[in-house]
C-alpha cells in the first residue's frame, strides 16, 4: 500500500454462472441426504449399500462410455407403500432453492405414481427426466403429455436402461448426437414381443432391442413426441442466450440505446448461433451456410415510451434445426 499512489483495477473476468447441461441428479429415497457430488461409484458406496437401488442405479450410470464426470445426489426418505408421493416433489422444490445446476433427473423409485408425479413436476422445468418402467401401459397413458420426460420399458426392474441413456449422453456436447441406436453397457434386450416393441415406439417410449445382432436403444423421443435432441437444443439455446446477453449487459459501464448498442446485442446472438452451428444444432442452407436469420428494429422504429423504459423489444430469430437421419429408404431395380 502507498499513501501517494492508488491503483484500482476492476476485474471483468469472473464468468456469469452458466447452466450445466451435463449434470445428472439422482433423487435418492433410501434416506435423507444433503446435496452432494459423486465422481466415482466408490464414493456412492460410502452412502449406499451395494444392495440398494440407489447403488445399482449409480453403478449403471458410472458404467457407461463415455463415463459421466459427476453424478449429483440429493436424498429424502420415502417408502412407496407408506408415504405420500408428494414427498418426492417437496424434496425437489426444496433442492432447486439451494442448487438448481443439474439438467437430468433420475430416481430409483420407478413405480407408476412416482413416474407420473416426477414427470408432472419436471414439466415446469427446463430440464429432463428419464426413467425405466416395467409397465407398457404407462407409456401409452402418458404419450403426448410431456415434452421433457422420456420412458424406457424393460422387464428387468434393475435394468435402469433410461437412466443409462442419460449417463451415456450427458458428457457429450448438445447437438452432436442423437439418442437412438445407443448401446447401454450392462443392459440386455428387453423381453418384449415385436408387437410390444412397436407399441412402445408408437407411443413415444423406447426400450433396449437386439437389432441385427447389436443391442441398442430403439428410439429417441420424449413422451410429447419430439426428439430428445431437438428439445435439448431448445433448452440449450434458451439458457445460453439468456447468459450471453446478460453477460454483455453486466460487464460494460453502459450499453447505449443507439443503433450501435442494439447491434452489439445482435452480435452476441449471432456469435451464439455460429457456435450452435458448429455443435451440430443448426442446419446448413443450400449455399452451405448456417441456416438462421436475426431481425431487429432500429432505434427510430421503437416507441419513445419503450425507450424511456430502457427495454429493447422485437429482436427475433429463425433457425433450422439440423436433426438427424435415423431411417433410410432405398428403392432400386435389378435388370438383366
Buried (B, 14 or more C-beta within 10 A) or exposed (E): EEEEEEEEEEEEEEEEEEBBBBBBBBBBBBEEBEBEBBEEBEBBBEBBEEEBBBBBBBBBBBBBEEBBEBBBBBBBEBEBEEEEBEBBBEBBEEBBEEEEBBBBBBBBBBBBEBBBBBBBBBBEBBBBBBBBBBBBEBBBEBBEBBBBBBBBBBBBEBBBBBBBBBBBBBBEEBBEBBBBBBBBEEBBBBEBEEEBBEBBBEBBBBBBBEEEEEBBBBBBBBBBEBBBBBBBBBBBBEBBBEBBBEBBEEEEEEBEBEEEBBEBBBEBBBEBBEBBBEBBBBBEEEEEEBBBEBEBBEBEEBEEEBEEEEEBEEBEBEBBBBBBEEEEEEEEEEEE
